[in-house]
Amino acid sequence: MLQERGYKPIKDIVRDVLKDLDLEKRLDESRVFEKWDDIVGKEISKHTFPDKIYKNVLYIKVDNSAWMAELNTFFKAKLLGSLKKHTGLKKIKDIKFRIADFGTKEDGR
């Protein structure tokens, strides 16, 4: 009914503004950080956290080299699949792991 009068629903206006400001991509990417526990599971989440997404690569910080080797060797493809399933992001083509000091974790875990 509103569209018949020339009005747009607020959700469409917000989506257009986000797109115009190139924030829509950031909003999509934020789902990785919000849903991290669901994406990787509780055990992996204890040892990892997402750092950033840059040029279609997700960078993940890992608390030790043993976990990094395990994730890189056995779980990388599974994590990519889970990432796409839980967030709908199809643009992420690779995952890179880095050792991190979890004492400086930004999210307080």
C-alpha positions in Angstrom: 0.0 0.0 0.0 2.8 2.4 0.8 4.5 1.6 -2.5 1.3 2.5 -4.3 1.6 6.0 -2.8 5.3 6.3 -3.9 6.8 5.4 -0.5 9.5 2.9 0.0 9.7 0.6 3.1 12.4 1.7 5.5 14.3 -1.6 5.1 14.7 -0.8 1.4 15.9 2.8 2.2 18.4 1.5 4.7 19.7 -1.1 2.3 20.1 1.5 -0.4 22.0 3.9 2.0 24.3 1.1 3.1 25.0 0.2 -0.5 25.7 3.8 -1.5 28.1 4.2 1.4 29.7 0.8 0.6 28.8 -0.4 4.1 26.7 -3.3 2.9 29.9 -5.4 2.4 31.0 -4.6 5.9 27.7 -5.6 7.3 27.8 -8.9 5.5 31.4 -9.5 6.8 30.4 -8.7 10.4 28.4 -12.0 10.4 31.7 -13.9 10.5 32.6 -12.3 13.8 29.1 -12.5 15.2 28.6 -16.2 14.4 32.2 -17.4 15.0 31.2 -20.1 17.6 28.6 -21.5 15.2 30.9 -21.5 12.2 33.8 -23.3 13.8 32.3 -25.0 16.9 33.1 -24.5 20.5 36.4 -26.5 20.6 38.0 -24.6 17.7 36.6 -21.3 18.9 38.6 -21.7 22.1 41.8 -21.6 20.1 40.9 -19.2 17.3 39.2 -15.9 16.5 38.7 -14.1 13.2 41.0 -11.2 12.6 40.0 -9.6 9.3 38.8 -10.2 5.8 41.1 -8.7 3.1 40.9 -9.4 -0.6 38.6 -12.3 -0.2 40.8 -14.0 2.4 39.7 -14.6 6.0 42.6 -14.2 8.4 42.2 -16.2 11.6 44.3 -15.9 14.7 45.3 -19.1 16.4 46.7 -19.5 19.9 49.5 -22.0 19.1 51.3 -23.7 16.2 49.9 -27.1 16.9 46.4 -25.9 16.4 47.4 -23.8 13.4 48.9 -26.9 11.7 45.9 -29.0 12.5 43.5 -26.4 11.1 45.5 -25.7 8.0 46.0 -29.4 7.2 42.7 -31.0 8.1 40.0 -28.4 8.6 40.5 -25.5 6.1 38.0 -26.8 3.5 35.5 -27.7 6.2 35.8 -24.2 7.7 35.3 -22.6 4.3 32.1 -24.6 3.8 30.8 -23.8 7.3 31.6 -20.2 6.8 29.5 -20.1 3.6 26.7 -22.1 5.3 26.4 -19.9 8.4 27.0 -16.4 6.8 26.0 -16.8 3.1 29.3 -15.2 2.1 30.6 -16.8 -1.0 33.3 -14.3 -1.8 35.8 -15.6 0.7 38.0 -17.9 -1.3 40.8 -18.7 1.2 41.7 -18.8 4.9 45.1 -17.9 6.4 46.1 -18.7 9.9 48.4 -16.7 12.1 49.7 -17.3 15.6 48.4 -14.7 18.0 48.7 -13.7 21.7 45.2 -14.2 23.0 46.0 -11.9 26.0 45.3 -9.0 23.6 42.0 -10.4 22.1 39.7 -7.6 21.3 36.5 -9.4 22.1 37.5 -10.2 25.6 37.4 -14.1 25.3 
